[in-house]
């Protein structure tokens, strides 16, 4: 189901975006805005650039019904063919070239025999401007230098990014592994960084002072996107074999040309001490009674940072980086909630937020948007957490036991709980392996307990046809309960769903206190034998 765009105060219900025009700011102010033409016509003619993650042509703002994306869907693979910068007025499609934004820039290129016209702001939105913070940062010359410091490490495949004291990166970006991965590419990939920084450079070069305002037609230098698959919606004209893109909704095969392991050092990531936490609690929220006040400034401290659900652009990386987050001391980050603590209620009245930069003079609740859906296969990034378990599985294969090749799964994100995240701010994973022994089928489950004081026993469940269990549904339910039950196996649910005789717990071998993941070969062999023994001794279903 399509996500609704958060409601923006001052805009009529069901207003369609007809055109996206110039960017501008007052000469005595640093806050940029973008001209937007809406249908029906109304008083509000511009929005803060922090709303760019929500803006695409033909989108409907403040919808009262389920949103229906506009345009013809098309996917194409980009190649090294040159791109030309042309204005929208050159698009040979009636009803496009004569719109109010006909002076704006787009890229012109051939793909699958179609002449594609892609608005430059739309490509930048999909690549970089997916979060209000980055929309503002992109307009600041040397903005990345002021926010982040890059520290090479001894391992050539690892690098550290320090968040400088002046860094205003929102807390929800710091703690989200998908957003950190996208940010790491902007900071560390040479081509992506140059492309991002070209936005402020082009503004300085091509923007003009007009009366009391600085005015600019958005343009930038795109990064190399050879072999990237774009999924778009737009206006396709069969007569001219041309297409004008309204929005990008998917990018597959992005490159990340930087060290694989990226360590973010965040001074705000410290152990929570009673009465001393100062970081803002971060809460995803998806309610109807919420409005973005485009003219308000959010408060800098003491408030709540909300993350708004919004239409997302899916993306995949060819070799997805592994990012971690650490601080001065290890432990639960400031602003985190105690396990099981529910989200703070916001009340029944309209909740007003601002996605602009926080200020001590602000009054609105601070907010960000979640418009990145990273679907990269990054399971390799988490296999090291199961090194001993995988070694044991290898032993089982040598004992006439069939083992499937399933990959680590991520525990689900559930509002009000934190166990779905490990101490390095990455998803907590678990493995569900299918074993076949003497014709019988079992599910063997192992949970990553990195950073947790306790370790779960390995869980073995026999498939019993008499229970009529839908396994994927059951596995999904177990994963949810692992999060809500503070990383404990849901005993009552397991016994009721699978029958208690079919459920077995196998203790892990003892390991050195200094390194719980270190096991010798004999211990791993013993672990495998105990699991095989449990399989062989299971009663036959009647």
N, C-alpha and C positions, 0 to 999 in steps of 0.2 A: 504494500500500500504506500502511496506517495505521502511524504511528510508535508504537512502544512507549513507555510511560511509564517513565522511569528507576526502577530498583528503590530502594525506601526501606527502610533497615535497621529491623528490629523489627516488620515487618508480614508476616503469613503470605502465602504464594503464593496468587495468584488471589483476592484479597480485594476485594469489590465495595463501592463507596461508597454506603451507603444514605441517609445524611443528613449535612448540613454545618451545624453549629450555631453557638453563640456564639463570639465572639472574647474572649480574656482575657489578662491579664498579671498577674504579681505586683506589688503596690504598690511593692516595693523593686527592681523590675527594669523595663527598657524593652522587653524582648523579648516581642512578642505571639505568641499561638498561637491556633489555631482548632480547636474540637471537631469530630471526625469520627467518625461511626458506621460501622463496617465489618461486612461479612458474609462469613465467619463472625465472631462476636463474639470479641474478643481484648483483651489487656491495653492495647495502645496506643490511647488515646482522643482524642489531639490531635496536631496537627502544627504546626510553626512556620509563620508566615504566608508565609515565603519559598517554601513549597510550593504556594501558591495557584495559580500558573500551571499546575500539574499536576492540580488538583482540579476535578472536575465530577461531579454526581450520576450514578450508574450506571456510572461508569468502573471498570475493574478494575485494581487495583494489583498489581505484582509478578507479571505474567502469565507463564505458562510456554508459552503458545501465541500464535499471531498474534492481536492484539487485534481484537475485533469491537465497534464502537461500538453502544451500545444506543439504542433509541428510534425513533419515527416521524420521518422527515425532512420538513421543511416550510420553504418560503421565503415571505417576505411583505415588502411594501414598507411602511415606516412612514410615517405622515402626521402632521399637526399635532394630531390628536385628543388630548385630555388623557389623562395617565396617572394612575392612582390608586395609592397605596401601601397594600397590604393584606398581611395575614399569610398564610402558607401554609395555615393551618388553614381559611381561607375558600375554598380551591380546591374546586370541586364535583366532585372526582374521587375515588372510593373508592380507598384505598391511597396517596393523596398527602397528604390533609389530616390524617391521623392518624399521620404519621411522627414520629420523634423531633425533627425540626427544624420542627415545625408553627408555632412562634412566630417563625420568621425572616421577614424582609420580602421581598416581591416587588412587581413592577410589574404592574398590571392594565390591559390596553388591548384594543381591537378591531382585528383585522387580517384582511382577506378574509373577513369574516363569522364569524371565530373569536374567542372570548374567550381571550386569551393571558395566562398567568401566568408572568412571567419573574423568577426570583430576582435580587434586586438585586446580590448578590455575583457572580453569573455575568455580568451585563452589565458590571460593573466589571472583572472578570477579562479579558473580551474587549477592552475599551476601553483599560484602563490597567495592570492588574495582570498583565502578560504576562512580567514579568521580576522575579526576587526583589528586586532593588534598589528597584524602584518599589513593591513591596508594603510594604517597610519605610518608604520615604519618604512614602507616602500617609498614614501614621499620625502623622507629625511635623507639628505646626502650623508654618506658614511654612517647611516643608522646602525648597520650590523656591527661596525667597529665600536660604536658607543655602548652596545648591549652585550657583546660576546667576545671572549678572548680564546684563541685556539692554542692548545698546548700539545705538541707532539709527544708521543710516548715511545719507550724503548721498543715495544712491539710494533712493527710497521703496519700491522693490521688493526691497530687500536689508536684512538685519539681522544683527547679530552677537550670539552667545551666548557669554559668557565662562564657562569652568569655573573656579570660585573655588578657592583653595587648599584649602578644606575639602571640596571635592567628592569624593565616594566612588563616582562613576559607574564601573562596571567597564570594563576595557579593551576587552572584546569589543563592548560597546555603542558606545563611542567610535569604533571602527573599522568598524562595520557601517552602511551607508547606509540600510538599511530600518529598523533600530532607531533611528537618528538622526532619520529623518523622523517616526517615531511620537513620539519624545521631543520634537521641535520643536513638534509640535501641542499637546502637553500644556503646554509652557512658554509658547508664544506665542499660541495661539488663546484668546481671552478666554473663550468658553463652555466649552471643554474644560478650561482651567485652573481656572475656578470650580468645575466639576464635580469635578475631581480634588481640589481643596482642600476641598471639602465633606465628604470622607471624614473628615479629622481634625477638622473643625468639628463634624460630627454625633457623633463619638466623644466629644468634650468635652461636648456638650450632652446626649446621651442615655445615655452610659455611666454605670454605677453601681459604687460601691465595695461589694464584698460580702465581708466577712471580710478575708482577706489579698490578695484579687484585685480588679482592675478588670475588669468584665464588660460586654460590649456586643453587642447584636444589630446586625449590619452594615446600614447604610443610607447612601444618598448622594443628591445631586440630579443627575439625568441631564442630559447636554447635549442641545441640539436635534438630533434625528436624522431630520428630515423628509426623505423620499424615499430614505433609506438602506434597502437590501435586506438583511434578516437571513436567514441560513441556520441553522436550528436542528434539534436532535433532542430529542424529548421524548415525553411520554405524551399522546396524543390520544384524547379521549373523544367519540365521535360522538353519544351520547345527549344530552350537554349542549353540544355544539359548542364545547368548551373544550380548551385544551392547556396542560400544565405543561411548561416547558422544562427539560431536563436540561443541555444545553450549547449554546453558540453556536459554530459552526465556520466562519462566513463573514460578512463585512460588506462590502457593495459601495456605493460612492458616498459615502464619508465626505468631509466638507468640511474644508478647512484654511484658516481665515480669518486669514492672517498673510502677511507678505512672502514672495514665492516663493523667493528665494535666502537661505538661512540658513547663516551662517558660524560654525562652532563653533571658538572659540579654546581650544586645549587645551595648557596648559603642559607636559604630559608628552610631547607630540608633537614630539620633537627628533631631530636626526641621531644615528644610532647610532655611537658611538666605541668602538673596541676596549677591552674591559675596564671600560667605564664605563656600560654599559646597566643600568638599574635597573627598567624596567617589566617586568611579567610577560608571558612568552610566552603567546599565546592560541591554543588548539588545539581545533578541533571534535573530538568523540570520540563514537563510537557502538559500544560494546562491551558484551557481555553481562555481563562480570564487573566491574560497577561498582555501587556502592551510595551513596545519599545517607544520611549519618548526620545525622538530624534533631536530634540532641542535641549535636553537636560544633560547634566554632567553627573557621573556616578561618584559616590563617596569613596575616599581612599582607604579607609580602615574602619573596623568595627561593624562592617556590614556582611552581606552574604553574596558570594559570587555565583551566579546562576549560569548554567550552560543550556542554551536553548536548542531544542530539536529543530532541524530545518532540512530542506532538500539537500541531499548529499551527492557528491561526485565520487564514484567508485574509482579506485586506483590500484594498480599492482606494480610491484618492482621486480625486475629480473633477478636481482640478488638483494632481497630486503635486508637492510642494516639492522643490527641489534643495538638498541640504545638502553642505557641504564642511567639511573639518577641517584646521586649520593650527596651527602652534606657534611657538615662539620662532625656530626656524631651519627651513629646508626640508630635506627629506631623508627617508630611510627611518625610520619610527618606531622608538623604542626597543623592544626586545623582538622585533623582526622577525627573520626568519631569512635567511641568505644564500641566494641563488637556488639552487634545487635541493636544499637541505638538507631531509632528511626529518624527520618528526615524531619527537620523543623517544619511545623505547619506554617503556611503563609497566609492562611485566612481565606475567606470567601470573596473578599473585595478584589477589584482589579489590582494586579501587581504591576507596578511601573518600574521598568528597568532602563538602563542606558548602556549601550555598547561602546561608548566613547571612552577616552582615557580618564582614569580616576583622578580626583582632585580633593584636597582637604576642604574645599568649598562646595563640593558636590552634595547632592541630597538623594539621588536615585540609587537603587540597587545596581551594583555592577553586574554586567552580563557578557557572555561570549556566545558563539555559535558553533555547533558541531556539524560541519558540512563535508568532512572527509570520511570516507568509508574505505579503509585500506583492506583489501581482500588478498593481499600477497600471501603466498604459501611460505610462512616464516617458521615452520615447525622445526627446521634444522637449528634455529636459534635456541631451542629449548631442550634438545636431545641430551646435552651435557648434564642436565639435572637428573637424568635417568640412567646415568652411566653404569652404576652397579646393577640396576634392575635389568638393563639390556644385556649385560654380561650374563646374568642369570638366565634370561630367555634363550641366549645362545647355547647355554648348557642344556636347557630343556629340549632344544631341537636335536641335540645329540643323544637324547634318551627316548627316541621314538615318539616325540610329542610334536604335533604340528602347531605352528604359531603364525598368525596372520601378520601382515606388514603395516598395520594401522599406525598412524602418526599421533603425536601428542595433541590433546584437545585442551582448549582454554576453558577455565571455569567461567560461568556467566557473570556478567556485571549486574548486581542487584542493588538498587538504591537503599542506602542505610547500612550497608555492610562493606567490609574491607578485605575479607579473606580471599577474594578473587584476584587480589594483587599481592605480589611478593615484595620483599623488602627493597628490591632494586627498582620498584615502580613499573614492573612488567607483569603481564598476565600470569596468574598461577595456573599451571597445567596439570593434567592427569592423563594417564594412559589406560586405555581399555583394550586389552588383547583377547582375541578369540583363540582358545586352545582346543585341540581335538586329541583325545586320548582313548584308544581302544573303541573307537566309534562314538564316544560320548563327547558332547560339546560343553565347554566352560567359558566363562568370562573372568579374566584376571585383571584386577584394577589396582593401580598404584597412583598415589597422589604426591605431587611435589610439595614438600613442606619447608621449602627454603625460607629461613627467617622465623619459623615457628618453633616454640619451645618443645612441642610434642611431635611425634611422628606417628602416622597411622600405620596399622598393620596392613599387609597386602590382603586384598579381598578376593575370594574365589567364589563364584556363583555358578552352579550347574544349570544348564538349560533343561527345563522340564516341560515337555509338551503339554502336560495336564494343566499347567498354570495359565496357558494362553497369553503369555506376556508379550506385549509389543516392545521389543528390546530398545529401540531408539527412544521411545517415549520414556521408558524406565530409566535409561542412562541419563537422559536430560533431567529427569526428576532427581536422580541421585546427585547430579552435579549441583543443582539448585540447593539441595539440602546440605551439601558439603559447605557451601558458602554461609547459609543461614544458621547452621549448627556448629560454626566455629571449627571447621575441619575435623569433624567426627563422623564416622559412618552412621547413617540413619537406621539404627537397629530395628525399630518398630516397623518402619516402612519395608526394609529388606525382608524381614520375617513374614510380613503379611503378603508381600507381592510374590516372593519366590518360594515360600515355605522354609522354615528355619533349618530343616535337614539339608537343604541345598545351598546353604550359606556357610562359608568357612572363612575364618581369619587366620592368616599365617604370619607369625611374628618375624620381624627382620632379624638377621644375624646381629650379634653384638659387634660394635665398631669402636675404634678408639675415641675417647672423649674429645680429643683435640680436632678430630675430623670424622664427623658422622657418616660421610659419604665414602670413606676409605674402607674397603673390604678386601681380605685376601682371597686367593683362589679357592681354598678349602671352605671358607665361609659361604662363598657364592655357590659352590657345588652342593653344600649341605642345604642351602636355601632351595635350590632347584629340586633336590630329592624330596624335601618335605612337601613341596607343592605337588609333585608327581604322586606322592603317596596319598595325599588328600584326594586327588583325582581318582586314583585307583580304588580307594576305599569308599567312594560315594555309593549310596544305595541305588539300585536300579528302579526307575519310576515304574509303578504298577499301572 
